Amino acid sequence: MTAETALTLADINLNDETLFESGLSHEAFRILRRENPISWTPAEERIKGHWNLVKYEDVLQVSRHPEIFSSERGIVQYEPINPEDATQAANGNGKMLITMDPPRHVKLRRLVNKGFTPRAVAAMEPHIRQITRKLLDGIAAKGECDFVLDVASQLPLAVICGMMGLEDKDWPLMFQLTNKVLGAGDPEYQTDVPEDQRGTDEAARATGNMGTMQMFGFFAQQLMNRKEHRREDLISLLVDSELDGDRLSDEDILWFCFLLILAGNETTRNGISGGLVSLFEHPAERARLQADMSLMPSAVEEILRWVSPVTHMARVALEDTEIRGQRIAQGERVVMWYPAVNRDEDVFPQAQRFDITRTPNDHLAFGIGEHFCLGAGFARLEMRVMFEELFTRFPDIELNGPVERLRSTFIGGIKHLPVRFSPER
Ligand code: HEM
């Protein structure tokens, strides 16, 4: 489907990754909010059907009731009919913070929270600014770059890898493996699959599995190494942590590393690159921001609302229940579409307007409730510092070619973003 084609309710298939890659998903969500706020995506050959939530209020209801809507059976839209079709990442259902239910979720969250308090985040600002400046030094003389590869991906990667105590030489591998796991459906990242087989469901599954296994192999080595020599890093901290009087198991620690490296870099990367694209597309708002950088905190919130870097999270009903009068049966999956609820006309006045001073701005880009994003403080800080430094140094930065989006229903990603600016001599 092309941007010129008029979309109708009958055309909308939220399992279709190209809907998101083409940028038509916002139009699809607008139609769904108006015409079918709780829609059912029927089962396909190998995957079960699921409910789609596109209204803000419905996502609040689900997120605030983990006793009814469970994360333990997976947080993505796909649930295979045959358990053998499950991906390696699905083995982590029930084992990662993000796929746990209370009471274990609450206890583990309390344990790891220390590293993510507002004070811990604020203490990182000078370090984050230093990394950002160094990255901009790297492109300054060139006058052009791929903003995703050279800048937007590198800041969150450096921050999370630094927190986990990973050596610089391993960062490119982490970038590559994150792309394989979270961008498994995109042919560009299906590099382990023969070229003529890329773009298929099988290629996506193989890519995701390969990325997950390689990631585990890497972190298993890191863990072994920390057990012998503790360092000042998050992995060492986890090795010495206890939950209910027991040490965390190796498996617990490995799944936590897996979650952190994925959640910590891919999402913020897209907040930064998606934010820059939003500002390119709204020159008056961009000019307002560049004229008064004190507007940055509210601009970052509006970027988060507008971009919604995580496209969905899912839950499974533990009992028969109801949302908006629709019966949801025990065992059925509900998918919360964040870009849809973040433009809900019933909540945000002039919801389709990008407004960097929007107040209040209670977007749900980081989710809400028990599983509210652990790294939200870091993500906000990285985005703010990046835009402050970028516009101070390259005020005339502009688009220099086509924006290439990720083929994914889970991450609102940008793979390539060519830009140009006046080079520094
Ligand atoms: C713009 C950037 C980011 C966005 C949009 C984002 C989005 C989200 C969302 C929507 C959830 C909620 C999951 C749910 O309700 O099921 C979440 C949870 C989580 N995020 Fe983020 N995230 C971002 C950055 C980060 C960063 C930088 C880190 C780590 C440093 C991080 C770590 C986590 C973790 C560990 C969870 C699970 C929390 C729990 O289950 O208690 N995120 N994130």
Residues whose N, C-alpha, C, O or C-beta is under 5 A from the ligand:
A	BS01	HEM	L97 I98 R109 L260 A263 G264 T267 T268 G271 P309 V310 M313 L364 A365 F366 G367 E370 H371 F372 C373 L374 G375 A376 F378 A379
